[in-house]
């Protein structure tokens, strides 16, 4: 059943524009399509497509408690521009308090395990709450963003969250994203103009240098080739 639904979604959307694909999904799964925005460039493109066409797709973002001030102001600017609501999900206060009490505020610098623990509390658990009850999870992931995402399918099944994921910008280039933002005057995080390509929590994000990988600025002290926070467990063998 899962694969047949993936095939059906792929058939209906693969030759469509990103905007049309979103509209098709909203029609196929009424009231059960949700978009998670980190307020990065890609996500601002998708937000524009949803809000400007008044598509019935719910949008939410995660406030980890460690965001850049610029990111929070981008959220405010976006809601003001489109006169629409973006739901904000926060981590469990008790879980955060317990982590900080036991390991301090910067335990994530000490080991990958500690960092993933922090990511789980501040991002993964709130995400699960935000996705609950929905069928389709829209993301801003692009194939060009990292080696692990190169062969990413347009649509896939997320076993951890029991939801279908759809990546409407999966084949877009960074240049296309930038051009769209400029053409439609979409609000965006000013950190992007300072070398921040992928923006997460403030302590865990830095600007990248010329020639560095797209994800090099995330958890910059770690040596792993594939660096993810747990929101997206990238798989490449589930669909076309």
DAFEN-V72324 format. One record per backbone hydrogen bond with DSSP energy under -1.0 kcal/mol. NH is the residue of the N-H (numbers start at 0). CO is the residue of the C=O. E is the energy in kcal/mol with one decimal. If there is no record, write none. Layout:
nh=NH co=CO e=E
nh=NH co=CO e=E
This chain:
nh=4 co=0 e=-2.1
nh=5 co=1 e=-2.2
nh=6 co=2 e=-2.7
nh=7 co=3 e=-2.1
nh=8 co=4 e=-2.8
nh=9 co=5 e=-2.6
nh=10 co=6 e=-2.6
nh=11 co=7 e=-2.2
nh=12 co=8 e=-1.7
nh=13 co=9 e=-2.6
nh=15 co=12 e=-2.0
nh=20 co=16 e=-2.7
nh=21 co=17 e=-2.1
nh=22 co=18 e=-1.9
nh=23 co=19 e=-2.4
nh=24 co=20 e=-2.3
nh=25 co=21 e=-2.2
nh=26 co=22 e=-1.6
nh=27 co=23 e=-2.6
nh=28 co=24 e=-2.6
nh=31 co=28 e=-2.1
nh=33 co=135 e=-2.7
nh=34 co=57 e=-3.4
nh=35 co=137 e=-1.8
nh=36 co=59 e=-3.1
nh=43 co=39 e=-2.2
nh=44 co=40 e=-1.7
nh=45 co=41 e=-1.9
nh=46 co=42 e=-2.5
nh=47 co=43 e=-2.1
nh=48 co=44 e=-2.1
nh=49 co=45 e=-2.4
nh=50 co=46 e=-3.0
nh=51 co=47 e=-2.7
nh=54 co=49 e=-2.5
nh=56 co=54 e=-2.4
nh=57 co=32 e=-2.0
nh=59 co=34 e=-2.5
nh=60 co=86 e=-2.6
nh=62 co=88 e=-2.6
nh=71 co=67 e=-1.7
nh=72 co=68 e=-2.2
nh=73 co=69 e=-1.6
nh=74 co=70 e=-1.7
nh=75 co=71 e=-1.7
nh=76 co=72 e=-2.5
nh=77 co=73 e=-2.2
nh=78 co=74 e=-2.2
nh=79 co=75 e=-2.1
nh=80 co=76 e=-2.2
nh=81 co=77 e=-2.1
nh=82 co=78 e=-1.5
nh=86 co=58 e=-2.3
nh=88 co=60 e=-2.5
nh=95 co=91 e=-2.1
nh=96 co=92 e=-2.6
nh=97 co=93 e=-2.4
nh=98 co=94 e=-2.1
nh=99 co=95 e=-2.5
nh=100 co=96 e=-2.4
nh=101 co=97 e=-2.2
nh=102 co=98 e=-2.8
nh=103 co=99 e=-1.9
nh=108 co=105 e=-1.5
nh=109 co=106 e=-1.8
nh=114 co=110 e=-2.1
nh=115 co=111 e=-2.6
nh=116 co=112 e=-1.8
nh=117 co=113 e=-2.2
nh=118 co=114 e=-2.5
nh=119 co=115 e=-2.3
nh=120 co=116 e=-2.1
nh=121 co=117 e=-2.7
nh=122 co=118 e=-2.4
nh=123 co=118 e=-1.9
nh=124 co=119 e=-2.9
nh=126 co=122 e=-2.1
nh=127 co=123 e=-2.2
nh=128 co=124 e=-1.6
nh=129 co=125 e=-2.1
nh=130 co=126 e=-2.4
nh=131 co=127 e=-1.3
nh=133 co=130 e=-2.0
nh=134 co=31 e=-2.3
nh=135 co=31 e=-2.5
nh=136 co=163 e=-3.5
nh=137 co=33 e=-3.2
nh=138 co=165 e=-2.2
nh=142 co=169 e=-2.4
nh=144 co=141 e=-1.4
nh=148 co=145 e=-1.2
nh=149 co=146 e=-1.0
nh=151 co=148 e=-1.4
nh=155 co=164 e=-2.1
nh=157 co=162 e=-3.0
nh=161 co=157 e=-1.2
nh=162 co=157 e=-1.5
nh=163 co=134 e=-2.4
nh=164 co=155 e=-3.3
nh=165 co=136 e=-2.6
nh=166 co=153 e=-2.4
nh=169 co=166 e=-1.9
nh=171 co=168 e=-1.8
nh=176 co=172 e=-1.9
nh=177 co=173 e=-2.5
nh=178 co=174 e=-2.4
nh=179 co=175 e=-2.2
nh=180 co=176 e=-2.3
nh=181 co=177 e=-2.1
nh=182 co=178 e=-2.7
nh=183 co=179 e=-2.3
nh=185 co=180 e=-2.0
nh=191 co=188 e=-2.0
nh=192 co=189 e=-1.3
nh=193 co=190 e=-1.7
nh=195 co=190 e=-1.9
nh=201 co=65 e=-3.5
nh=204 co=201 e=-1.2
nh=205 co=216 e=-1.9
nh=207 co=194 e=-2.7
nh=211 co=208 e=-2.3
nh=215 co=212 e=-1.8
nh=217 co=214 e=-1.8
nh=218 co=203 e=-2.8
nh=221 co=218 e=-2.2
nh=233 co=231 e=-1.1
